[in-house]
């Protein structure tokens, strides 16, 4: 039996729109990870430096670091790996812990039409529109390169 996962597709870069779709795990292609996160992102980050924020509009996505509390950080994530989808696009796939998975379902259901913002340290990596409830606790962040996917996966593995 094929397993179907709900993937929250996030593309690096402000203005990208997330699409949450069912993806068959067997269609993914592994990436060999040799990237050094410091070389890619310019600093030695840990999973705690990766944060998810909720914002009301696209215009407010750059204001995430002032007077807000993140909804999750990288320590709430498990089972991280760099991969490619069936079209060959590089991505980082991760699972939320059980408690956070249920919370993510609730948050995405209650905030359809708002934006989720992903940051690493003081930098905004991505901003994506919530177009529906995301269930299953599995997310994928699409990156510009295999090197970025590998570097981010290595960062998220550091608890």
C-alpha positions as CSV (number, residue, x, y, z in Angstrom):
1,X,0.0,0.0,0.0
2,X,1.3,3.5,-0.9
3,X,1.5,6.0,1.9
4,X,0.1,9.4,1.1
5,X,1.5,12.4,3.0
6,X,0.1,15.9,3.1
7,X,3.0,18.2,2.1
8,X,3.0,21.9,2.9
9,X,5.1,23.2,0.0
10,X,7.0,26.3,0.9
11,X,9.4,27.9,-1.6
12,X,12.3,30.0,-0.4
13,X,11.6,33.7,-1.2
14,X,9.0,36.2,-0.1
15,X,5.9,36.2,-2.1
16,X,5.9,32.5,-2.8
17,X,2.5,30.8,-2.4
18,X,2.3,27.5,-0.5
19,X,0.4,24.7,-2.0
20,X,-0.6,21.8,0.3
21,X,-1.0,18.6,-1.7
22,X,-0.9,14.9,-1.3
23,X,2.4,13.4,-2.3
24,X,3.4,9.8,-2.6
25,X,6.5,9.1,-0.6
26,X,7.7,6.6,-3.2
27,X,8.0,9.5,-5.7
28,X,10.6,11.3,-3.8
29,X,14.3,11.1,-4.7
30,X,17.1,11.2,-2.1
31,X,19.7,13.9,-2.1
32,X,23.3,13.2,-1.1
33,X,24.2,15.8,1.5
34,X,27.6,17.2,1.6
35,X,26.8,20.9,2.2
36,X,28.2,22.8,5.2
37,X,25.4,24.9,6.8
38,X,27.9,27.6,7.7
39,X,29.1,27.9,4.1
40,X,25.5,28.1,2.8
41,X,23.9,30.4,5.4
42,X,27.0,32.2,6.7
43,X,26.5,31.2,10.4
44,X,26.4,28.2,12.7
45,X,22.7,27.9,13.3
46,X,20.8,25.3,15.4
47,X,17.3,24.0,15.2
48,X,16.1,26.6,17.8
49,X,17.1,29.3,15.3
50,X,14.5,28.1,12.8
51,X,11.1,29.6,13.6
52,X,7.5,29.7,12.2
53,X,5.4,32.8,12.6
54,X,1.8,33.7,11.8
55,X,1.1,37.0,10.1
56,X,-2.1,38.6,8.9
57,X,-1.0,39.9,5.5
58,X,1.8,39.6,3.0
59,X,3.0,43.1,3.8
60,X,3.7,42.2,7.4
61,X,5.8,39.2,6.7
62,X,9.1,41.2,7.2
63,X,7.9,42.3,10.6
64,X,8.2,38.9,12.2
65,X,11.0,39.7,14.6
66,X,9.4,42.6,16.4
67,X,6.9,42.1,19.2
68,X,5.8,38.6,18.0
69,X,6.1,35.1,19.5
70,X,6.8,32.3,17.0
71,X,4.2,29.5,16.8
72,X,6.9,26.8,16.5
73,X,10.7,26.5,16.3
74,X,13.0,23.8,14.9
75,X,13.0,21.9,18.2
76,X,9.4,21.0,17.5
77,X,10.5,19.1,14.4
78,X,11.6,15.5,14.0
79,X,12.6,13.2,11.2
80,X,14.3,15.8,9.0
81,X,15.8,14.9,5.6
82,X,16.7,16.6,2.3
83,X,14.9,15.1,-0.7
84,X,13.5,15.9,-4.1
85,X,9.9,15.7,-5.2
86,X,9.0,13.6,-8.3
87,X,9.8,16.5,-10.5
88,X,13.3,16.8,-9.1
89,X,12.8,20.0,-7.0
90,X,15.0,20.0,-3.9
91,X,13.2,20.2,-0.5
92,X,13.6,19.6,3.2
93,X,10.9,17.3,4.5
94,X,10.1,17.2,8.2
95,X,7.5,15.9,10.7
96,X,6.1,17.8,13.6
97,X,6.1,16.0,17.0
98,X,2.6,14.6,17.8
99,X,1.5,17.5,20.0
100,X,2.7,20.1,17.5
101,X,1.1,18.2,14.6
102,X,-2.3,18.6,16.2
103,X,-1.5,22.2,17.0
104,X,-0.4,22.9,13.3
105,X,-3.7,21.4,12.1
106,X,-5.7,23.7,14.4
107,X,-3.6,26.8,13.6
108,X,-3.8,26.3,9.8
109,X,-7.6,25.6,10.0
110,X,-8.2,28.8,12.1
111,X,-5.9,31.0,10.0
112,X,-6.9,30.2,6.4
113,X,-6.1,33.4,4.4
114,X,-3.2,34.4,6.7
115,X,0.5,33.8,6.1
116,X,3.1,31.6,7.8
117,X,6.6,32.9,7.8
118,X,9.8,30.8,8.2
119,X,12.9,32.4,9.6
120,X,16.4,31.3,10.3
121,X,18.0,33.6,12.8
122,X,17.2,37.2,11.8
123,X,16.5,36.3,8.1
124,X,13.2,35.6,6.5
125,X,13.5,32.4,4.4
126,X,10.0,32.2,3.2
127,X,6.4,33.5,3.5
128,X,3.5,31.4,2.4
129,X,-0.2,31.8,2.2
130,X,-2.3,29.4,4.2
131,X,-4.9,28.2,1.7
132,X,-6.3,25.3,3.8
133,X,-5.9,23.1,6.9
134,X,-2.7,21.1,6.9
135,X,-3.1,17.7,8.4
136,X,-0.7,14.8,9.0
137,X,2.2,16.7,10.5
138,X,4.5,16.4,7.5
139,X,5.8,19.5,5.7
140,X,8.3,20.2,2.9
141,X,10.1,23.4,2.3
142,X,11.2,23.7,-1.3
143,X,14.6,25.3,-1.7
144,X,16.6,26.9,-4.5
145,X,19.2,24.2,-4.6
146,X,20.2,20.8,-3.2
147,X,22.9,22.5,-1.2
148,X,20.3,24.7,0.6
149,X,18.1,21.7,1.2
150,X,21.0,19.7,2.7
151,X,22.2,22.7,4.8
152,X,18.8,23.4,6.3
153,X,18.1,19.7,7.0
154,X,21.5,19.5,8.9
155,X,20.5,22.6,10.9
156,X,17.1,21.2,11.8
157,X,18.8,18.0,13.0
158,X,20.8,19.9,15.6
159,X,18.6,20.0,18.7
